[in-house]
Amino acid sequence: MEVGFVMVFFASAAVIFWRKSDEWVALVVALFLMTFGGTLPGVAAALPAAHPDWWLPLRFVELLRGCADRRVANVSMGDEEPT
């Protein structure tokens, strides 16, 4: 079931990137969707348990997710000026 959720997040990010790749907000949202889908609790726990070598790359993706999450929140709250 988690794989289905991840695929939906990745597909949504791909469509946003494909249609609006010239807008930085769309790129940040696409990054957020990809990293959020890839770090869902079931996926984030199962991957390092099955393959311990993936622990560090997964932590890096979680860091990117945090950065993208803050950026999306700033834009949605009106703290960022659109260019």
C-alpha positions in Angstrom: 0.0 0.0 0.0 2.8 2.4 0.8 4.3 1.8 -2.6 1.1 3.1 -4.1 1.3 6.3 -2.1 4.9 6.8 -3.1 4.1 6.3 -6.8 1.3 8.9 -6.5 3.6 11.4 -4.9 6.3 10.7 -7.5 3.8 10.9 -10.4 2.4 14.2 -9.1 5.9 15.6 -8.8 6.8 14.5 -12.3 3.7 16.1 -13.8 4.4 19.4 -12.0 8.0 19.4 -13.1 7.1 18.5 -16.7 4.4 21.2 -17.0 5.9 24.1 -14.9 9.6 23.6 -14.8 10.2 27.3 -15.5 8.7 28.4 -12.2 10.8 28.0 -9.1 7.8 27.5 -6.8 6.7 24.5 -8.9 10.2 23.0 -8.7 10.2 23.4 -4.9 6.7 21.8 -4.6 7.8 18.9 -6.9 10.9 18.4 -4.7 8.7 18.4 -1.6 6.4 15.9 -3.1 9.2 13.5 -4.1 11.0 13.7 -0.8 7.8 13.5 1.2 6.7 10.4 -0.7 10.1 8.8 -0.3 10.2 9.4 3.4 6.8 8.1 4.5 7.1 6.2 7.8 6.7 2.7 6.2 9.2 3.4 3.5 11.7 5.2 5.7 11.7 2.3 8.2 11.7 -0.6 5.7 14.5 0.6 3.4 17.3 0.8 6.0 16.1 -2.4 7.7 16.4 -4.3 4.5 19.5 -2.5 3.2 21.6 -0.8 5.9 23.7 1.0 3.3 20.7 3.2 2.4 20.6 4.8 5.9 22.8 7.8 5.0 21.1 8.6 1.6 17.7 8.4 3.3 18.8 10.9 6.0 20.0 13.3 3.2 16.6 13.0 1.5 14.9 13.7 4.8 17.1 16.8 5.2 16.0 18.0 1.7 12.4 17.3 2.6 12.7 19.6 5.6 14.2 22.4 3.6 11.6 22.0 0.9 8.8 21.9 3.5 10.0 25.1 5.1 10.2 26.8 1.7 6.7 25.7 0.7 5.4 26.9 4.1 7.0 30.3 3.6 5.5 30.7 0.2 2.1 29.5 1.2 2.0 31.9 4.2 2.9 34.8 2.0 6.4 35.4 3.6 8.1 35.1 0.2 7.6 37.5 -2.6 6.9 35.8 -5.9 9.3 36.8 -8.7 
